Amino acid sequence: MSKTFPHLFCEQPFTRLEIGTDGETFTCCPSWLPKPIGNLATQSFDDVWNSKAAEEIRASIHDGSFRFCRQDLCPRLMTEDMPKDKITRTDLLSLIQSGATKLEQRPERVNCCYDRSCNLSCPSCRIELILHKRGSAEFMQAEAIQNQILSELPSLEWLEITGSGDPFASPLFFDLLKTINAKDYPKLKIFLHTNGTLWNEQNWQEIAGIQSAVKKVEISIDAATEETYSLNRRGGKFSSLLKNLKLIAKLRETGPITDLKISFVVQQNNFHEMDQFIALGLELNVDRIYFSKLDQWGTFTADEFQARAVHLPEHPDHGKFLQALRSPNLRNPKVDLGNLINLSPSA
């Protein structure tokens, strides 16, 4: 039976959009809140932002039901880390008081996930390499969606690129980063979510105009050794990644990056490397070392998912995984267990 959370308030549906494949649009990560609110490939930005579905989701936050959210996957609901009595932003307090679902204000965050182009073919994400070339139907559709995003840049505070592929591998996203200039959008900040394999000195200099706006970074890695990396990050070289991580860590140390996170999707073939992954993060002096459950995005058969999903109680290695979660290294304040938190012995 689903819980209700009348004491919580999630600002995501009131401040954020995530534009996925083919323009389908969400107010949060669709793995955590799978109800779409519209489609930017066929609708205007305004029609999507205040659609009937968007208002229904916002109403579910106001009434505390959170009925569209995945309570088994959303780490914020698991930890209940968004209590109303801790909110200090006056605009959010006004929304809570009014119960508004149709919004006059524009979104302050947009996550660009409408191009799945990537230089890797990680099994947890896709079954084959996806790279949309300029002029292809997929590229032109994504470009049309991106043109709508460009018109929102003056009001945006955060532009997130990307949860769907890689910002340096995608010709569309890389062109965007090379084209926009931080001087033209003084309040805009960039969050780059990347596998890191193409973030070398040359490509960093290619986006010189927006470098000063790159504030948050997440590097998806899912391994701590070359052998495991080759399984979970097909097409990538661990040695090249480590070289690039040193560059990125230097940018965190000297600027412009203010928050650096490395992430690790836990599964049967890598849970034994969690301690090593923490050691890597501490060596790089990152801000957060993030672990999360393996999710089923349709890339695995039911049997394959069952074989990989070591967080499931019925998995034959689940007991060993729970023992791995007892490691004192996971108590380091830089470690974030995300939606694994309820499996931790300290939960």
VENPE-V502991 format. One record per backbone hydrogen bond with DSSP energy under -0.5 kcal/mol. NH is the residue of the N-H (numbers start at 1). CO is the residue of the C=O. E is the energy in kcal/mol with one decimal. If there is no record, write none. Layout:
<<NH,CO,E> <NH,CO,E>>
This chain:
<<5,64,-4.4> <8,5,-1.8> <9,82,-2.4> <11,9,-0.6> <14,11,-1.7> <15,11,-0.9> <15,12,-1.3> <16,12,-2.4> <17,109,-1.8> <18,26,-2.8> <19,111,-2.4> <20,18,-0.7> <20,24,-3.8> <23,20,-2.0> <24,21,-1.3> <25,38,-2.7> <26,18,-2.7> <32,29,-1.7> <33,29,-2.5> <36,34,-0.6> <37,25,-3.0> <38,25,-0.8> <40,23,-2.5> <42,39,-1.2> <43,39,-1.9> <48,44,-1.9> <49,45,-2.6> <50,46,-1.8> <51,48,-1.5> <55,51,-2.2> <56,52,-2.1> <57,53,-2.2> <58,54,-2.3> <59,55,-2.3> <60,56,-1.6> <61,57,-1.0> <61,58,-0.5> <62,58,-2.2> <63,59,-2.4> <64,61,-0.8> <65,60,-0.6> <66,60,-2.5> <69,66,-1.8> <70,32,-3.9> <71,69,-1.1> <73,70,-1.4> <74,70,-2.8> <75,73,-0.6> <78,74,-1.9> <79,75,-2.1> <80,76,-0.9> <81,76,-1.3> <84,7,-2.8> <86,83,-1.6> <87,84,-1.6> <93,89,-2.2> <94,90,-2.0> <95,91,-1.7> <96,92,-2.4> <97,93,-2.2> <98,94,-2.4> <99,95,-2.4> <100,95,-0.7> <103,101,-0.6> <108,15,-1.9> <109,15,-2.0> <110,158,-1.7> <111,17,-3.1> <112,110,-0.6> <112,160,-3.3> <113,19,-2.2> <113,111,-1.0> <118,130,-2.8> <121,234,-2.0> <125,122,-2.0> <126,122,-2.5> <133,131,-0.6> <136,133,-2.1> <140,136,-2.5> <141,137,-2.0> <142,138,-2.2> <143,139,-2.5> <144,140,-2.0> <145,141,-1.8> <146,142,-2.5> <147,143,-1.9> <148,144,-1.0> <148,145,-0.7> <149,145,-1.5> <150,146,-2.4> <151,147,-1.1> <152,148,-0.5> <152,149,-1.6> <153,149,-0.7> <153,150,-0.9> <155,152,-1.6> <156,152,-1.0> <156,153,-0.6> <157,108,-2.3> <158,108,-2.4> <159,189,-2.4> <160,110,-3.1> <161,159,-0.5> <161,191,-2.8> <162,112,-0.5> <166,117,-2.3> <167,193,-0.5> <170,166,-2.3> <171,169,-0.5> <174,170,-2.8> <175,171,-2.2> <176,172,-1.9> <177,173,-2.5> <178,174,-2.0> <179,175,-1.6> <180,176,-2.4> <182,209,-2.6> <184,181,-1.5> <185,181,-0.7> <185,182,-0.8> <188,185,-1.6> <189,157,-2.2> <190,213,-3.2> <191,159,-2.4> <192,190,-0.5> <192,216,-2.4> <193,161,-2.0> <193,191,-0.6> <194,192,-0.6> <194,218,-2.6> <199,196,-0.7> <200,198,-2.0> <204,200,-2.3> <205,201,-2.0> <206,202,-1.2> <207,203,-0.7> <207,204,-0.9> <208,205,-1.3> <210,207,-1.4> <211,207,-0.8> <211,208,-0.6> <213,210,-1.7> <214,210,-0.6> <214,211,-1.5> <215,190,-2.0> <215,213,-1.0> <216,190,-1.7> <217,259,-2.2> <218,192,-2.5> <219,261,-2.6> <220,194,-2.0> <220,218,-0.6> <221,219,-0.5> <221,263,-2.5> <222,263,-1.5> <229,225,-2.4> <230,226,-2.1> <231,227,-0.8> <231,228,-0.6> <232,228,-2.3> <233,229,-2.6> <236,233,-2.2> <238,236,-0.5> <241,237,-2.3> <242,238,-2.5> <243,239,-1.6> <244,240,-2.2> <245,241,-2.8> <246,242,-1.4> <247,243,-1.2> <248,244,-2.5> <249,245,-2.8> <250,246,-1.7> <251,247,-1.8> <252,248,-1.6> <253,249,-1.9> <254,250,-2.5> <255,251,-1.6> <257,251,-0.6> <258,215,-2.8> <259,215,-1.8> <261,217,-2.5> <262,288,-2.1> <263,219,-2.7> <264,290,-2.0> <266,264,-0.7> <266,292,-2.7> <268,308,-2.0> <270,267,-1.8> <271,267,-1.7> <273,270,-2.7> <274,271,-1.3> <277,273,-2.4> <278,274,-2.1> <279,275,-2.1> <280,276,-2.1> <281,277,-2.3> <282,278,-2.5> <283,279,-2.2> <284,280,-2.0> <285,281,-0.7> <286,281,-2.2> <287,260,-2.3> <288,260,-1.7> <289,334,-2.7> <290,262,-2.9> <290,288,-0.5> <291,336,-2.6> <292,264,-1.7> <294,266,-0.6> <297,295,-0.9> <305,301,-2.6> <306,302,-2.1> <307,303,-2.0> <308,304,-1.6> <309,305,-2.9> <310,308,-2.2> <312,309,-1.8> <315,312,-2.0> <318,315,-2.0> <321,317,-2.3> <322,318,-2.6> <323,319,-1.9> <324,320,-2.2> <325,321,-1.8> <326,323,-1.4> <327,324,-1.5> <330,327,-1.6> <331,328,-1.6> <332,329,-1.5> <335,332,-2.2> <336,289,-2.8> <340,337,-3.0> <341,338,-1.4> <343,340,-2.1> <344,340,-0.7> <344,341,-1.1> <347,344,-1.7>>
